[in-house]
């Protein structure tokens, strides 16, 4: 069990609208969905933004076939935790997402459209908590989300968004999940089964990872249960919060 620094429990009364930004279908299902289920059941509004359709993620399926399959699996997984708004960007390809102005603008546009109090995305650190290498698309999307949060609040950055009727919006908080240096924890005890169901919805993708890949239940127990045990709770999602 990895050691965790002293963590604060996230003040969930500080937000009502949440935008979750991810590079690929299934990214949000590795723990974040447990928190999403908790927030939706508490009456909060949660929407998803996927930068790609994960079309390069199944070796035995061509991208043109895999993309629609994975998009539908993401919609199915989101439905398991009460999320009905799942948007996909059209201009970025799985595996070769690049940090830059087009990506920042696209995410800033969604921030202005959804007007979240809290944005959730994956860490852009080179390594996840636990020491695993963080894939390139995750790093690009995490860093772009960090900058897009500021871009969304400045009317003189991407002024064409104002021309679209999207006024500036400043999200109060940004949470980077799976960060190697977390600052906060979300107690997701009681929402584990919904998280398992959400990840299990990606059945064709998970099957393609091979028979030795951990089951959704075992994997989520590792992710959420280990941190929870450290804090004396059943299941916990950890992340780095920026105010």
N, C-alpha and C positions, 0 to 999 in steps of 0.2 A: 504494500500500500504506500503510495507516494505521500510525502509530507506536504502539508499545505500551510502557507502563511496565515496569520490571523485574518479572518475574513469578516466583513460586515454583511449582515443580511440585507438584501436589496429592499429598499422602501417601495413597496408596490402601490402605495397610496399616491406616489408622486407622478403617476402617468395613467392615462386612459386610452391612448391610441399608440399602437406599436407597429412599426414596419420592420419586417425581417428580410434581410438581403443576403442572398447566397449565390454562389457560382453555379451550382449544379442541383438538379433534383437529387434528393436524399441527404444533402448536406444538413438541412434543418432537422432531420429526423434522428441525428446522432446526439440526442439529449435535449436540444432546444424545444422540440415538440412537447416535452413534458411541461415546460414552463408555459408554452402557448396554451395548452389545454387548461392549465390553472387560470391563466389570465382571461381566456374566453369565458370560462365558467363563472368568473367573477364579474362579467359584464363588460370587459374591456374589448376594444376593437383591434383586431390583429389582421394585417394583410401581409402577403408574401410577394417578394420580387426575386425572380430567378434570372440571372444574367445569361445563362445558356440553357439548352434543353438536354444537356448531358449526352449528346449524340455520339461522342467518341468513347463512351464508357463501357460498351459491350463489344468485346472483340469479335464475336461470331455474328454480329449484326452490322450491316452497313449504316452509316450515319443517317441516311434518309429514312431508314426503317426504325432505328433505335430512338431517334429524337421524339417522334410521336408517342412511342411506347413509354419512354421515361417521363414525358410531359404528363401523360395520363396517370402514371404511377404517383407523380408528385401531387396531382389534384386529388387522387384517392387518399394519399397519406395526409394531406391537409384537412380533408373532410373528417378524418378520424379524430381530429382535435378541434373541430368546429370552425375551421378557416374556409371561407367560400371565395375570397378574392385572392387569386394566384395569377400574377402577371409574369410574362416572359419577354425579355428583350430580344430583338430580332437581328441585331448587328454584331453579335459576338459569338465566336466559335469555341466550342468545348475543347479545352486543352491548350488553346493559344490565346487566351484572354490577355490583353495587354493593359497595364495601367496607362492612363492618358486622359486627355481632355474629352474625347467622345464618351468614355466610360463614366467619368465624373459628371458630365452633363446629363447622361441618361439616368443616373442614380439621383442627382439633384432634382431632376424633373419629377421623379416619383416621390421624393420627399415633399416637394411643394404640393403635389397632387394629394397625397395622403395626410400631410400635416401631422406627423407623429410626435408624441412627447418623448418616446423612447425608440431608438433604432438598435436593432440587434444584428450582428454579423459575426463571421468567424475572424479570429485573430489574423493579422498579417505578419506575425512573427515567423521566422524561418522554421521553427519547430513548434509543434503542439505541446501542450502539457503532457508529460509522460515521455517526451523525447522523440516522438515520431516526426519525420519530415513533413512540413506543411506544403501541399501541392501548389504549383505556381499560380493556378487560377484563383485559389483561395487567397493567396497573398495579394494578388492584383486587386481583387474585389474588396478585400478588407481595407487596404490602403486607400482605394478610390472612395469607399464609403466614408472613411474618416474625413477626406477632403471635401466630398460632396455635401456633407453635413454643413460645413462652413459656406460652401458655394451656394447652397439653397437659401441661406439667410442674407445673401448680398445681392441686391438687385442689379448691380453693375457687372456681375459675373454671369455669363450666359444671358444677356439681356433679352434674347429671343424668347426666353421662357415667360417673361412679363408680357411680351406681345401675344403669347398664347393664352393669356389670362391667368397665369400662375404666379401669384404674388409671392415675395420672399417668405420663407418660413424657417425659424430657428428651433430645431429639436433640442430639448433640454439635456438629454442624456444619450450616450452611446455605449452599448455593452458588447465587448469582444469576447465571445465564448471560446472555450478551449485554449485560452491564453496561458502561456507558461508561468506568468506572474499575476495570478488572479487577485482581485481586491474584494470581490463581492460574491455572495452565494444566493441562489434562489432555492428555497425549500420546496421541492416538487414531490414530497411524500404524498401518496394518495393519487398520483397521476402517472404512475409507472406503466400500468396496463395500457392506457391510452397511447403512451409513447411507443410501447412495443407494437401495438396495432398500426401506428403510423409508419414505423420503419418496415414492418412486415408487408405493407402495401407495395413496397418496391420489390416484389417477388421475382420478377424476371431479371432485374439487375443483380439482386443478391444471389440468385441461382448461378449467374454467369461468373461470380467470384469464386466458385468452386466449393466442393463439399467440405473442405477444411476451414472455410470461413466461419467465424462464430455465428451462432443464431442471434436474431434480433434481441431476444431476451437476455442471453449471456453477454452480448456486447454492451447493451444498455446497463446491465447490472455492473459491469466493469466501470463504465463512464460515470454513472450516477450514484451507484451504490458505494464505491470506494470513497468518494468525497463525502457522502452522507455519513458513513461510518466514522470518519475522522471528526465530523462535527456533531456526532451523536444524533443524527437524523437518518431516516430510512433512505432517502434519495435527495441529491443536491446537484444543481447545475451551477458551475462556477464560471466566472468571467472577469475581465478587467473593465471597470466602469469609468468613463470620462464624463465630467459634468459640463 
